[in-house]
Amino acid sequence: MPGCQKGGGPPTCKIRICALSKGIMDCSQCDQLIECRNFEELEKTHPKIKEGLAEIKTGSRPALIEKWVGELKNKWPHCVMLCTSDKKDKPP
């Protein structure tokens, strides 16, 4: 189960309490995400958190996964655990 309902973080987290009260899995499903003030503390260390959640809401899952894998490959280019879903990259 993704997002706030997974249970990570402190039980008094404003973001989780809000998501649970609205019955949503995570904040990417919330129509009030951009103006939400519950992120103020989290934005100090993750300034683009809302932008990432908004991208999840509007983007396609395969495209987001490919983007994430690409970012991981750039960050850790020697990691053999990273792969793509593109068949041309797979050994015959």
C-alpha positions in Angstrom: 0.0 0.0 0.0 1.6 3.3 -1.1 1.6 6.7 0.6 0.4 7.8 4.0 -1.6 4.7 4.6 1.5 2.6 4.6 2.3 3.9 8.1 5.8 5.4 7.9 6.7 8.5 9.9 5.3 9.8 13.1 1.7 9.0 14.0 1.0 12.7 14.5 2.0 13.6 11.0 -0.4 16.3 9.7 -0.1 15.0 6.2 -1.1 11.4 7.1 -3.9 12.6 9.3 -5.3 14.7 6.5 -5.0 11.9 3.9 -6.6 9.4 6.2 -9.5 11.8 7.0 -10.1 12.2 3.2 -9.8 8.5 2.5 -7.1 8.9 -0.1 -4.0 6.7 -0.5 -1.6 9.6 -0.8 -1.6 13.3 -1.4 -1.2 12.9 -5.2 -5.0 12.2 -5.2 -5.9 15.4 -3.3 -7.4 18.3 -5.3 -6.0 20.7 -2.7 -2.4 19.5 -2.9 -0.8 22.7 -4.3 -2.3 25.0 -1.7 -1.9 22.5 1.2 -0.1 24.0 4.2 0.6 20.6 5.9 3.8 20.3 3.9 5.6 23.3 5.3 7.9 21.3 7.6 8.6 18.6 4.9 9.3 21.2 2.3 12.3 22.4 4.3 14.2 19.3 3.4 12.2 18.2 0.2 11.4 21.5 -1.5 9.9 19.8 -4.6 7.7 17.3 -2.8 4.4 18.8 -4.0 5.7 19.0 -7.6 6.6 15.3 -7.5 3.2 14.4 -6.1 1.4 16.5 -8.7 3.4 14.7 -11.4 2.2 11.3 -10.0 -1.3 12.6 -10.3 -1.1 13.7 -13.9 1.6 11.4 -15.4 1.4 7.9 -16.7 2.8 5.2 -14.5 5.2 3.6 -17.1 6.6 7.0 -18.0 7.1 7.9 -14.3 8.8 4.6 -13.7 11.2 5.1 -16.7 12.0 8.6 -15.5 12.7 7.3 -12.0 14.9 4.4 -13.3 16.8 6.9 -15.4 17.4 9.2 -12.4 18.7 6.1 -10.4 21.0 5.1 -13.3 22.5 8.6 -13.4 22.9 8.7 -9.6 24.4 5.1 -9.4 25.7 4.3 -12.9 27.6 1.2 -11.8 24.7 -0.5 -10.0 23.9 -3.8 -11.8 20.5 -4.0 -10.1 19.0 -1.3 -12.3 17.3 -2.3 -15.5 14.8 -1.0 -18.0 11.7 -2.5 -19.4 13.0 -2.0 -22.9 13.5 -5.4 -24.6 16.5 -4.2 -26.6 18.5 -3.8 -23.3 17.9 -7.4 -22.3 20.4 -10.1 -23.2 19.2 -12.5 -25.9 
